[in-house]
C-alpha cells in the first residue's frame, strides 16, 4: 500500500489552528485516516466502499 503524501483536513475542523479533526488521504484503492492532533501515530485505512458506508452511518447522529 502507498504511503500518503497529501492529507486533507475537514472543513469542520473547528477554530484556532484547526487541530481538532481528522485528516484523510487518497491512496488510490484505499483511504487513510489519521488524527490531526497526533499525525505521527496510527493511520487507519478503509476501502472506498467501507469509508463511504462509515460516513453514511455517521450522518444524522447527534454531535457531542
mmCIF file as Biopython writes it, N, C-alpha, C and O atoms, coordinates in Angstrom:
data_model
#
loop_
_atom_site.group_PDB
_atom_site.id
_atom_site.type_symbol
_atom_site.label_atom_id
_atom_site.label_alt_id
_atom_site.label_comp_id
_atom_site.label_asym_id
_atom_site.label_entity_id
_atom_site.label_seq_id
_atom_site.pdbx_PDB_ins_code
_atom_site.Cartn_x
_atom_site.Cartn_y
_atom_site.Cartn_z
_atom_site.occupancy
_atom_site.B_iso_or_equiv
_atom_site.auth_seq_id
_atom_site.auth_asym_id
_atom_site.pdbx_PDB_model_num
ATOM 1   N N  . UNK A ? 1  ? 0.844   -1.176 0.000  1.0 0.0 1  A 1 
ATOM 2   C CA . UNK A ? 1  ? 0.000   0.000  0.000  1.0 0.0 1  A 1 
ATOM 3   C C  . UNK A ? 1  ? 0.891   1.241  0.000  1.0 0.0 1  A 1 
ATOM 4   O O  . UNK A ? 1  ? 1.947   1.257  0.633  1.0 0.0 1  A 1 
ATOM 5   N N  . UNK A ? 2  ? 0.462   2.263  -0.705 1.0 0.0 2  A 1 
ATOM 6   C CA . UNK A ? 2  ? 1.218   3.507  -0.802 1.0 0.0 2  A 1 
ATOM 7   C C  . UNK A ? 2  ? 1.190   4.287  0.510  1.0 0.0 2  A 1 
ATOM 8   O O  . UNK A ? 2  ? 0.269   4.145  1.315  1.0 0.0 2  A 1 
ATOM 9   N N  . UNK A ? 3  ? 2.211   5.109  0.706  1.0 0.0 3  A 1 
ATOM 10  C CA . UNK A ? 3  ? 2.251   5.999  1.853  1.0 0.0 3  A 1 
ATOM 11  C C  . UNK A ? 3  ? 1.588   7.313  1.461  1.0 0.0 3  A 1 
ATOM 12  O O  . UNK A ? 3  ? 1.901   7.864  0.406  1.0 0.0 3  A 1 
ATOM 13  N N  . UNK A ? 4  ? 0.679   7.826  2.285  1.0 0.0 4  A 1 
ATOM 14  C CA . UNK A ? 4  ? 0.020   9.092  1.948  1.0 0.0 4  A 1 
ATOM 15  C C  . UNK A ? 4  ? 1.009   10.240 1.843  1.0 0.0 4  A 1 
ATOM 16  O O  . UNK A ? 4  ? 1.899   10.371 2.684  1.0 0.0 4  A 1 
ATOM 17  N N  . UNK A ? 5  ? 0.868   11.061 0.835  1.0 0.0 5  A 1 
ATOM 18  C CA . UNK A ? 5  ? 1.728   12.226 0.684  1.0 0.0 5  A 1 
ATOM 19  C C  . UNK A ? 5  ? 0.948   13.523 0.837  1.0 0.0 5  A 1 
ATOM 20  O O  . UNK A ? 5  ? 1.538   14.564 1.129  1.0 0.0 5  A 1 
ATOM 21  N N  . UNK A ? 6  ? -0.362  13.480 0.647  1.0 0.0 6  A 1 
ATOM 22  C CA . UNK A ? 6  ? -1.174  14.687 0.714  1.0 0.0 6  A 1 
ATOM 23  C C  . UNK A ? 6  ? -2.397  14.442 1.588  1.0 0.0 6  A 1 
ATOM 24  O O  . UNK A ? 6  ? -3.314  13.714 1.209  1.0 0.0 6  A 1 
ATOM 25  N N  . UNK A ? 7  ? -2.392  15.059 2.758  1.0 0.0 7  A 1 
ATOM 26  C CA . UNK A ? 7  ? -3.503  14.907 3.701  1.0 0.0 7  A 1 
ATOM 27  C C  . UNK A ? 7  ? -4.457  16.084 3.561  1.0 0.0 7  A 1 
ATOM 28  O O  . UNK A ? 7  ? -4.025  17.224 3.396  1.0 0.0 7  A 1 
ATOM 29  N N  . UNK A ? 8  ? -5.748  15.806 3.627  1.0 0.0 8  A 1 
ATOM 30  C CA . UNK A ? 8  ? -6.770  16.851 3.565  1.0 0.0 8  A 1 
ATOM 31  C C  . UNK A ? 8  ? -7.487  16.905 4.905  1.0 0.0 8  A 1 
ATOM 32  O O  . UNK A ? 8  ? -7.869  15.879 5.468  1.0 0.0 8  A 1 
ATOM 33  N N  . UNK A ? 9  ? -7.661  18.116 5.399  1.0 0.0 9  A 1 
ATOM 34  C CA . UNK A ? 9  ? -8.296  18.331 6.696  1.0 0.0 9  A 1 
ATOM 35  C C  . UNK A ? 9  ? -9.761  18.700 6.485  1.0 0.0 9  A 1 
ATOM 36  O O  . UNK A ? 9  ? -10.109 19.377 5.517  1.0 0.0 9  A 1 
ATOM 37  N N  . UNK A ? 10 ? -10.598 18.258 7.383  1.0 0.0 10 A 1 
ATOM 38  C CA . UNK A ? 10 ? -12.021 18.557 7.323  1.0 0.0 10 A 1 
ATOM 39  C C  . UNK A ? 10 ? -12.279 20.052 7.361  1.0 0.0 10 A 1 
ATOM 40  O O  . UNK A ? 10 ? -11.580 20.794 8.052  1.0 0.0 10 A 1 
ATOM 41  N N  . UNK A ? 11 ? -13.286 20.492 6.615  1.0 0.0 11 A 1 
ATOM 42  C CA . UNK A ? 11 ? -13.673 21.904 6.661  1.0 0.0 11 A 1 
ATOM 43  C C  . UNK A ? 11 ? -14.406 22.223 7.962  1.0 0.0 11 A 1 
ATOM 44  O O  . UNK A ? 11 ? -14.656 23.392 8.256  1.0 0.0 11 A 1 
ATOM 45  N N  . UNK A ? 12 ? -14.753 21.201 8.744  1.0 0.0 12 A 1 
ATOM 46  C CA . UNK A ? 12 ? -15.430 21.364 10.031 1.0 0.0 12 A 1 
ATOM 47  C C  . UNK A ? 12 ? -14.461 21.145 11.180 1.0 0.0 12 A 1 
ATOM 48  O O  . UNK A ? 12 ? -14.836 20.592 12.214 1.0 0.0 12 A 1 
ATOM 49  N N  . UNK A ? 13 ? -13.210 21.576 11.006 1.0 0.0 13 A 1 
ATOM 50  C CA . UNK A ? 13 ? -12.170 21.248 11.984 1.0 0.0 13 A 1 
ATOM 51  C C  . UNK A ? 13 ? -12.115 22.177 13.182 1.0 0.0 13 A 1 
ATOM 52  O O  . UNK A ? 13 ? -11.236 22.027 14.030 1.0 0.0 13 A 1 
ATOM 53  N N  . UNK A ? 14 ? -13.011 23.114 13.274 1.0 0.0 14 A 1 
ATOM 54  C CA . UNK A ? 14 ? -13.047 23.980 14.444 1.0 0.0 14 A 1 
ATOM 55  C C  . UNK A ? 14 ? -12.175 25.201 14.300 1.0 0.0 14 A 1 
ATOM 56  O O  . UNK A ? 14 ? -11.555 25.420 13.260 1.0 0.0 14 A 1 
ATOM 57  N N  . UNK A ? 15 ? -12.132 26.000 15.360 1.0 0.0 15 A 1 
ATOM 58  C CA . UNK A ? 15 ? -11.380 27.250 15.340 1.0 0.0 15 A 1 
ATOM 59  C C  . UNK A ? 15 ? -9.929  27.048 15.684 1.0 0.0 15 A 1 
ATOM 60  O O  . UNK A ? 15 ? -9.430  25.924 15.723 1.0 0.0 15 A 1 
ATOM 61  N N  . UNK A ? 16 ? -9.266  28.139 15.930 1.0 0.0 16 A 1 
ATOM 62  C CA . UNK A ? 16 ? -7.845  28.088 16.292 1.0 0.0 16 A 1 
ATOM 63  C C  . UNK A ? 16 ? -7.009  27.553 15.158 1.0 0.0 16 A 1 
ATOM 64  O O  . UNK A ? 16 ? -7.150  27.989 14.015 1.0 0.0 16 A 1 
ATOM 65  N N  . UNK A ? 17 ? -6.144  26.617 15.464 1.0 0.0 17 A 1 
ATOM 66  C CA . UNK A ? 17 ? -5.278  26.033 14.455 1.0 0.0 17 A 1 
ATOM 67  C C  . UNK A ? 17 ? -5.979  24.935 13.667 1.0 0.0 17 A 1 
ATOM 68  O O  . UNK A ? 17 ? -5.395  24.382 12.735 1.0 0.0 17 A 1 
ATOM 69  N N  . UNK A ? 18 ? -7.205  24.612 14.018 1.0 0.0 18 A 1 
ATOM 70  C CA . UNK A ? 18 ? -7.930  23.580 13.292 1.0 0.0 18 A 1 
ATOM 71  C C  . UNK A ? 18 ? -7.407  22.186 13.542 1.0 0.0 18 A 1 
ATOM 72  O O  . UNK A ? 18 ? -7.474  21.330 12.660 1.0 0.0 18 A 1 
ATOM 73  N N  . UNK A ? 19 ? -6.887  21.944 14.731 1.0 0.0 19 A 1 
ATOM 74  C CA . UNK A ? 19 ? -6.290  20.650 15.038 1.0 0.0 19 A 1 
ATOM 75  C C  . UNK A ? 19 ? -7.250  19.686 15.724 1.0 0.0 19 A 1 
ATOM 76  O O  . UNK A ? 19 ? -6.822  18.657 16.245 1.0 0.0 19 A 1 
ATOM 77  N N  . UNK A ? 20 ? -8.515  20.000 15.729 1.0 0.0 20 A 1 
ATOM 78  C CA . UNK A ? 20 ? -9.496  19.162 16.413 1.0 0.0 20 A 1 
ATOM 79  C C  . UNK A ? 20 ? -10.312 18.391 15.383 1.0 0.0 20 A 1 
ATOM 80  O O  . UNK A ? 20 ? -11.535 18.519 15.330 1.0 0.0 20 A 1 
ATOM 81  N N  . UNK A ? 21 ? -9.637  17.598 14.573 1.0 0.0 21 A 1 
ATOM 82  C CA . UNK A ? 21 ? -10.344 16.905 13.499 1.0 0.0 21 A 1 
ATOM 83  C C  . UNK A ? 21 ? -9.538  15.695 13.017 1.0 0.0 21 A 1 
ATOM 84  O O  . UNK A ? 21 ? -8.514  15.335 13.597 1.0 0.0 21 A 1 
ATOM 85  N N  . UNK A ? 22 ? -10.018 15.101 11.973 1.0 0.0 22 A 1 
ATOM 86  C CA . UNK A ? 22 ? -9.289  14.038 11.303 1.0 0.0 22 A 1 
ATOM 87  C C  . UNK A ? 22 ? -8.810  14.542 9.955  1.0 0.0 22 A 1 
ATOM 88  O O  . UNK A ? 22 ? -9.331  15.519 9.417  1.0 0.0 22 A 1 
ATOM 89  N N  . UNK A ? 23 ? -7.823  13.868 9.426  1.0 0.0 23 A 1 
ATOM 90  C CA . UNK A ? 23 ? -7.309  14.160 8.095  1.0 0.0 23 A 1 
ATOM 91  C C  . UNK A ? 23 ? -7.456  12.897 7.257  1.0 0.0 23 A 1 
ATOM 92  O O  . UNK A ? 23 ? -7.371  11.784 7.775  1.0 0.0 23 A 1 
ATOM 93  N N  . UNK A ? 24 ? -7.677  13.078 5.954  1.0 0.0 24 A 1 
ATOM 94  C CA . UNK A ? 24 ? -7.895  11.959 5.052  1.0 0.0 24 A 1 
ATOM 95  C C  . UNK A ? 24 ? -6.937  12.088 3.878  1.0 0.0 24 A 1 
ATOM 96  O O  . UNK A ? 24 ? -6.691  13.187 3.383  1.0 0.0 24 A 1 
ATOM 97  N N  . UNK A ? 25 ? -6.398  10.949 3.436  1.0 0.0 25 A 1 
ATOM 98  C CA . UNK A ? 25 ? -5.527  10.914 2.261  1.0 0.0 25 A 1 
ATOM 99  C C  . UNK A ? 25 ? -6.005  9.822  1.315  1.0 0.0 25 A 1 
ATOM 100 O O  . UNK A ? 25 ? -6.406  8.742  1.749  1.0 0.0 25 A 1 
ATOM 101 N N  . UNK A ? 26 ? -5.959  10.110 0.029  1.0 0.0 26 A 1 
ATOM 102 C CA . UNK A ? 26 ? -6.363  9.158  -1.006 1.0 0.0 26 A 1 
ATOM 103 C C  . UNK A ? 26 ? -5.170  8.290  -1.392 1.0 0.0 26 A 1 
ATOM 104 O O  . UNK A ? 26 ? -4.123  8.803  -1.787 1.0 0.0 26 A 1 
ATOM 105 N N  . UNK A ? 27 ? -5.334  6.972  -1.274 1.0 0.0 27 A 1 
ATOM 106 C CA . UNK A ? 27 ? -4.260  6.023  -1.622 1.0 0.0 27 A 1 
ATOM 107 C C  . UNK A ? 27 ? -4.627  5.211  -2.863 1.0 0.0 27 A 1 
ATOM 108 O O  . UNK A ? 27 ? -4.212  4.058  -2.984 1.0 0.0 27 A 1 
ATOM 109 N N  . UNK A ? 28 ? -5.386  5.781  -3.773 1.0 0.0 28 A 1 
ATOM 110 C CA . UNK A ? 28 ? -5.880  5.127  -4.988 1.0 0.0 28 A 1 
ATOM 111 C C  . UNK A ? 28 ? -6.959  4.095  -4.680 1.0 0.0 28 A 1 
ATOM 112 O O  . UNK A ? 28 ? -8.126  4.322  -4.999 1.0 0.0 28 A 1 
ATOM 113 N N  . UNK A ? 29 ? -6.603  2.971  -4.069 1.0 0.0 29 A 1 
ATOM 114 C CA . UNK A ? 29 ? -7.601  1.929  -3.794 1.0 0.0 29 A 1 
ATOM 115 C C  . UNK A ? 29 ? -8.165  1.996  -2.389 1.0 0.0 29 A 1 
ATOM 116 O O  . UNK A ? 29 ? -9.155  1.329  -2.091 1.0 0.0 29 A 1 
ATOM 117 N N  . UNK A ? 30 ? -7.557  2.787  -1.524 1.0 0.0 30 A 1 
ATOM 118 C CA . UNK A ? 30 ? -7.995  2.920  -0.132 1.0 0.0 30 A 1 
ATOM 119 C C  . UNK A ? 30 ? -7.929  4.384  0.289  1.0 0.0 30 A 1 
ATOM 120 O O  . UNK A ? 30 ? -7.347  5.218  -0.404 1.0 0.0 30 A 1 
ATOM 121 N N  . UNK A ? 31 ? -8.533  4.679  1.433  1.0 0.0 31 A 1 
ATOM 122 C CA . UNK A ? 31 ? -8.438  5.997  2.047  1.0 0.0 31 A 1 
ATOM 123 C C  . UNK A ? 31 ? -7.767  5.821  3.404  1.0 0.0 31 A 1 
ATOM 124 O O  . UNK A ? 31 ? -8.089  4.896  4.149  1.0 0.0 31 A 1 
ATOM 125 N N  . UNK A ? 32 ? -6.841  6.706  3.715  1.0 0.0 32 A 1 
ATOM 126 C CA . UNK A ? 32 ? -6.162  6.685  5.006  1.0 0.0 32 A 1 
ATOM 127 C C  . UNK A ? 32 ? -6.741  7.795  5.872  1.0 0.0 32 A 1 
ATOM 128 O O  . UNK A ? 32 ? -7.038  8.882  5.377  1.0 0.0 32 A 1 
ATOM 129 N N  . UNK A ? 33 ? -6.902  7.524  7.164  1.0 0.0 33 A 1 
ATOM 130 C CA . UNK A ? 33 ? -7.459  8.491  8.108  1.0 0.0 33 A 1 
ATOM 131 C C  . UNK A ? 33 ? -6.536  8.559  9.314  1.0 0.0 33 A 1 
ATOM 132 O O  . UNK A ? 33 ? -6.079  7.533  9.818  1.0 0.0 33 A 1 
ATOM 133 N N  . UNK A ? 34 ? -6.263  9.788  9.778  1.0 0.0 34 A 1 
ATOM 134 C CA . UNK A ? 34 ? -5.440  9.968  10.977 1.0 0.0 34 A 1 
ATOM 135 C C  . UNK A ? 34 ? -5.984  11.124 11.805 1.0 0.0 34 A 1 
ATOM 136 O O  . UNK A ? 34 ? -6.753  11.945 11.307 1.0 0.0 34 A 1 
ATOM 137 N N  . UNK A ? 35 ? -5.587  11.181 13.050 1.0 0.0 35 A 1 
ATOM 138 C CA . UNK A ? 35 ? -5.962  12.247 13.971 1.0 0.0 35 A 1 
ATOM 139 C C  . UNK A ? 35 ? -5.011  13.418 13.752 1.0 0.0 35 A 1 
ATOM 140 O O  . UNK A ? 35 ? -3.794  13.248 13.822 1.0 0.0 35 A 1 
ATOM 141 N N  . UNK A ? 36 ? -5.551  14.596 13.490 1.0 0.0 36 A 1 
ATOM 142 C CA . UNK A ? 36 ? -4.690  15.750 13.212 1.0 0.0 36 A 1 
ATOM 143 C C  . UNK A ? 36 ? -3.873  16.190 14.424 1.0 0.0 36 A 1 
ATOM 144 O O  . UNK A ? 36 ? -2.842  16.843 14.263 1.0 0.0 36 A 1 
ATOM 145 N N  . UNK A ? 37 ? -4.313  15.844 15.632 1.0 0.0 37 A 1 
ATOM 146 C CA . UNK A ? 37 ? -3.561  16.216 16.842 1.0 0.0 37 A 1 
ATOM 147 C C  . UNK A ? 37 ? -2.303  15.368 17.006 1.0 0.0 37 A 1 
ATOM 148 O O  . UNK A ? 37 ? -1.323  15.814 17.603 1.0 0.0 37 A 1 
ATOM 149 N N  . UNK A ? 38 ? -2.330  14.147 16.476 1.0 0.0 38 A 1 
ATOM 150 C CA . UNK A ? 38 ? -1.186  13.243 16.598 1.0 0.0 38 A 1 
ATOM 151 C C  . UNK A ? 38 ? -0.910  12.567 15.249 1.0 0.0 38 A 1 
ATOM 152 O O  . UNK A ? 38 ? -1.099  11.358 15.116 1.0 0.0 38 A 1 
ATOM 153 N N  . UNK A ? 39 ? -0.467  13.332 14.255 1.0 0.0 39 A 1 
ATOM 154 C CA . UNK A ? 39 ? -0.302  12.785 12.915 1.0 0.0 39 A 1 
ATOM 155 C C  . UNK A ? 39 ? 0.767   11.693 12.778 1.0 0.0 39 A 1 
ATOM 156 O O  . UNK A ? 39 ? 0.732   10.914 11.826 1.0 0.0 39 A 1 
ATOM 157 N N  . UNK A ? 40 ? 1.699   11.632 13.702 1.0 0.0 40 A 1 
ATOM 158 C CA . UNK A ? 40 ? 2.750   10.620 13.619 1.0 0.0 40 A 1 
ATOM 159 C C  . UNK A ? 40 ? 2.298   9.261  14.162 1.0 0.0 40 A 1 
ATOM 160 O O  . UNK A ? 40 ? 2.998   8.261  14.003 1.0 0.0 40 A 1 
ATOM 161 N N  . UNK A ? 41 ? 1.134   9.230  14.800 1.0 0.0 41 A 1 
ATOM 162 C CA . UNK A ? 41 ? 0.641   7.975  15.372 1.0 0.0 41 A 1 
ATOM 163 C C  . UNK A ? 41 ? -0.075  7.163  14.313 1.0 0.0 41 A 1 
ATOM 164 O O  . UNK A ? 41 ? 0.111   7.392  13.117 1.0 0.0 41 A 1 
ATOM 165 N N  . UNK A ? 42 ? -0.872  6.240  14.734 1.0 0.0 42 A 1 
ATOM 166 C CA . UNK A ? 42 ? -1.513  5.266  13.853 1.0 0.0 42 A 1 
ATOM 167 C C  . UNK A ? 42 ? -2.379  5.902  12.769 1.0 0.0 42 A 1 
ATOM 168 O O  . UNK A ? 42 ? -3.003  6.944  12.968 1.0 0.0 42 A 1 
ATOM 169 N N  . UNK A ? 43 ? -2.392  5.241  11.625 1.0 0.0 43 A 1 
ATOM 170 C CA . UNK A ? 43 ? -3.236  5.598  10.489 1.0 0.0 43 A 1 
ATOM 171 C C  . UNK A ? 43 ? -4.171  4.427  10.242 1.0 0.0 43 A 1 
ATOM 172 O O  . UNK A ? 43 ? -3.741  3.273  10.234 1.0 0.0 43 A 1 
ATOM 173 N N  . UNK A ? 44 ? -5.436  4.720  10.041 1.0 0.0 44 A 1 
ATOM 174 C CA . UNK A ? 44 ? -6.428  3.687  9.746  1.0 0.0 44 A 1 
ATOM 175 C C  . UNK A ? 44 ? -6.738  3.774  8.258  1.0 0.0 44 A 1 
ATOM 176 O O  . UNK A ? 44 ? -6.908  4.868  7.722  1.0 0.0 44 A 1 
ATOM 177 N N  . UNK A ? 45 ? -6.812  2.617  7.584  1.0 0.0 45 A 1 
ATOM 178 C CA . UNK A ? 45 ? -7.153  2.628  6.163  1.0 0.0 45 A 1 
ATOM 179 C C  . UNK A ? 45 ? -8.478  1.905  5.938  1.0 0.0 45 A 1 
ATOM 180 O O  . UNK A ? 45 ? -8.803  0.929  6.614  1.0 0.0 45 A 1 
ATOM 181 N N  . UNK A ? 46 ? -9.219  2.408  4.981  1.0 0.0 46 A 1 
ATOM 182 C CA . UNK A ? 46 ? -10.510 1.855  4.590  1.0 0.0 46 A 1 
ATOM 183 C C  . UNK A ? 46 ? -10.536 1.700  3.075  1.0 0.0 46 A 1 
ATOM 184 O O  . UNK A ? 46 ? -9.901  2.473  2.358  1.0 0.0 46 A 1 
ATOM 185 N N  . UNK A ? 47 ? -11.267 0.702  2.588  1.0 0.0 47 A 1 
ATOM 186 C CA . UNK A ? 47 ? -11.565 0.695  1.160  1.0 0.0 47 A 1 
ATOM 187 C C  . UNK A ? 47 ? -12.527 1.852  0.916  1.0 0.0 47 A 1 
ATOM 188 O O  . UNK A ? 47 ? -13.175 2.320  1.852  1.0 0.0 47 A 1 
ATOM 189 N N  . UNK A ? 48 ? -12.630 2.315  -0.316 1.0 0.0 48 A 1 
ATOM 190 C CA . UNK A ? 48 ? -13.539 3.424  -0.613 1.0 0.0 48 A 1 
ATOM 191 C C  . UNK A ? 48 ? -14.974 3.058  -0.235 1.0 0.0 48 A 1 
ATOM 192 O O  . UNK A ? 48 ? -15.706 3.899  0.286  1.0 0.0 48 A 1 
ATOM 193 N N  . UNK A ? 49 ? -15.380 1.824  -0.488 1.0 0.0 49 A 1 
ATOM 194 C CA . UNK A ? 49 ? -16.732 1.373  -0.154 1.0 0.0 49 A 1 
ATOM 195 C C  . UNK A ? 49 ? -16.962 1.411  1.360  1.0 0.0 49 A 1 
ATOM 196 O O  . UNK A ? 49 ? -17.996 1.897  1.817  1.0 0.0 49 A 1 
ATOM 197 N N  . UNK A ? 50 ? -16.004 0.901  2.134  1.0 0.0 50 A 1 
ATOM 198 C CA . UNK A ? 50 ? -16.142 0.869  3.594  1.0 0.0 50 A 1 
ATOM 199 C C  . UNK A ? 50 ? -16.157 2.281  4.172  1.0 0.0 50 A 1 
ATOM 200 O O  . UNK A ? 50 ? -16.899 2.554  5.116  1.0 0.0 50 A 1 
ATOM 201 N N  . UNK A ? 51 ? -15.343 3.184  3.615  1.0 0.0 51 A 1 
ATOM 202 C CA . UNK A ? 51 ? -15.321 4.557  4.107  1.0 0.0 51 A 1 
ATOM 203 C C  . UNK A ? 51 ? -16.648 5.255  3.830  1.0 0.0 51 A 1 
ATOM 204 O O  . UNK A ? 51 ? -17.163 5.975  4.686  1.0 0.0 51 A 1 
ATOM 205 N N  . UNK A ? 52 ? -17.199 5.045  2.644  1.0 0.0 52 A 1 
ATOM 206 C CA . UNK A ? 52 ? -18.497 5.639  2.304  1.0 0.0 52 A 1 
ATOM 207 C C  . UNK A ? 52 ? -19.583 5.134  3.249  1.0 0.0 52 A 1 
ATOM 208 O O  . UNK A ? 52 ? -20.428 5.911  3.693  1.0 0.0 52 A 1 
ATOM 209 N N  . UNK A ? 53 ? -19.567 3.841  3.560  1.0 0.0 53 A 1 
ATOM 210 C CA . UNK A ? 53 ? -20.550 3.277  4.485  1.0 0.0 53 A 1 
ATOM 211 C C  . UNK A ? 53 ? -20.365 3.859  5.887  1.0 0.0 53 A 1 
ATOM 212 O O  . UNK A ? 53 ? -21.346 4.129  6.580  1.0 0.0 53 A 1 
ATOM 213 N N  . UNK A ? 54 ? -19.125 4.052  6.301  1.0 0.0 54 A 1 
ATOM 214 C CA . UNK A ? 54 ? -18.828 4.643  7.607  1.0 0.0 54 A 1 
ATOM 215 C C  . UNK A ? 54 ? -19.383 6.067  7.692  1.0 0.0 54 A 1 
ATOM 216 O O  . UNK A ? 54 ? -20.030 6.419  8.678  1.0 0.0 54 A 1 
ATOM 217 N N  . UNK A ? 55 ? -19.136 6.880  6.673  1.0 0.0 55 A 1 
ATOM 218 C CA . UNK A ? 55 ? -19.619 8.263  6.658  1.0 0.0 55 A 1 
ATOM 219 C C  . UNK A ? 55 ? -21.145 8.289  6.642  1.0 0.0 55 A 1 
ATOM 220 O O  . UNK A ? 55 ? -21.752 9.094  7.349  1.0 0.0 55 A 1 
ATOM 221 N N  . UNK A ? 56 ? -21.766 7.436  5.859  1.0 0.0 56 A 1 
ATOM 222 C CA . UNK A ? 56 ? -23.233 7.382  5.825  1.0 0.0 56 A 1 
ATOM 223 C C  . UNK A ? 56 ? -23.797 7.029  7.202  1.0 0.0 56 A 1 
ATOM 224 O O  . UNK A ? 56 ? -24.834 7.555  7.607  1.0 0.0 56 A 1 
ATOM 225 N N  . UNK A ? 57 ? -23.118 6.149  7.909  1.0 0.0 57 A 1 
ATOM 226 C CA . UNK A ? 57 ? -23.548 5.768  9.245  1.0 0.0 57 A 1 
ATOM 227 C C  . UNK A ? 57 ? -23.469 6.899  10.248 1.0 0.0 57 A 1 
ATOM 228 O O  . UNK A ? 57 ? -24.206 6.908  11.234 1.0 0.0 57 A 1 
ATOM 229 N N  . UNK A ? 58 ? -22.581 7.854  10.007 1.0 0.0 58 A 1 
ATOM 230 C CA . UNK A ? 58 ? -22.430 8.996  10.909 1.0 0.0 58 A 1 
ATOM 231 C C  . UNK A ? 58 ? -23.458 10.093 10.651 1.0 0.0 58 A 1 
ATOM 232 O O  . UNK A ? 58 ? -23.772 10.874 11.549 1.0 0.0 58 A 1 
ATOM 233 N N  . UNK A ? 59 ? -23.970 10.154 9.456  1.0 0.0 59 A 1 
ATOM 234 C CA . UNK A ? 59 ? -24.936 11.208 9.119  1.0 0.0 59 A 1 
ATOM 235 C C  . UNK A ? 59 ? -26.187 11.075 9.968  1.0 0.0 59 A 1 
ATOM 236 O O  . UNK A ? 59 ? -26.691 9.975  10.193 1.0 0.0 59 A 1 
ATOM 237 N N  . UNK A ? 60 ? -26.674 12.202 10.429 1.0 0.0 60 A 1 
ATOM 238 C CA . UNK A ? 60 ? -27.884 12.210 11.216 1.0 0.0 60 A 1 
ATOM 239 C C  . UNK A ? 60 ? -27.700 11.889 12.686 1.0 0.0 60 A 1 
ATOM 240 O O  . UNK A ? 60 ? -28.655 11.967 13.458 1.0 0.0 60 A 1 
ATOM 241 N N  . UNK A ? 61 ? -26.489 11.528 13.086 1.0 0.0 61 A 1 
ATOM 242 C CA . UNK A ? 61 ? -26.236 11.264 14.510 1.0 0.0 61 A 1 
ATOM 243 C C  . UNK A ? 61 ? -25.993 12.579 15.222 1.0 0.0 61 A 1 
ATOM 244 O O  . UNK A ? 61 ? -25.379 13.484 14.658 1.0 0.0 61 A 1 
ATOM 245 N N  . UNK A ? 62 ? -26.466 12.697 16.455 1.0 0.0 62 A 1 
ATOM 246 C CA . UNK A ? 62 ? -26.254 13.952 17.193 1.0 0.0 62 A 1 
ATOM 247 C C  . UNK A ? 62 ? -24.769 14.170 17.476 1.0 0.0 62 A 1 
ATOM 248 O O  . UNK A ? 62 ? -24.033 13.220 17.740 1.0 0.0 62 A 1 
ATOM 249 N N  . UNK A ? 63 ? -24.339 15.425 17.419 1.0 0.0 63 A 1 
ATOM 250 C CA . UNK A ? 63 ? -22.945 15.779 17.731 1.0 0.0 63 A 1 
ATOM 251 C C  . UNK A ? 63 ? -22.757 15.816 19.224 1.0 0.0 63 A 1 
ATOM 252 O O  . UNK A ? 63 ? -23.690 16.139 19.960 1.0 0.0 63 A 1 
ATOM 253 N N  . UNK A ? 64 ? -21.592 15.498 19.673 1.0 0.0 64 A 1 
ATOM 254 C CA . UNK A ? 64 ? -21.264 15.537 21.107 1.0 0.0 64 A 1 
ATOM 255 C C  . UNK A ? 64 ? -20.454 16.748 21.421 1.0 0.0 64 A 1 
ATOM 256 O O  . UNK A ? 64 ? -20.079 16.959 22.574 1.0 0.0 64 A 1 
#
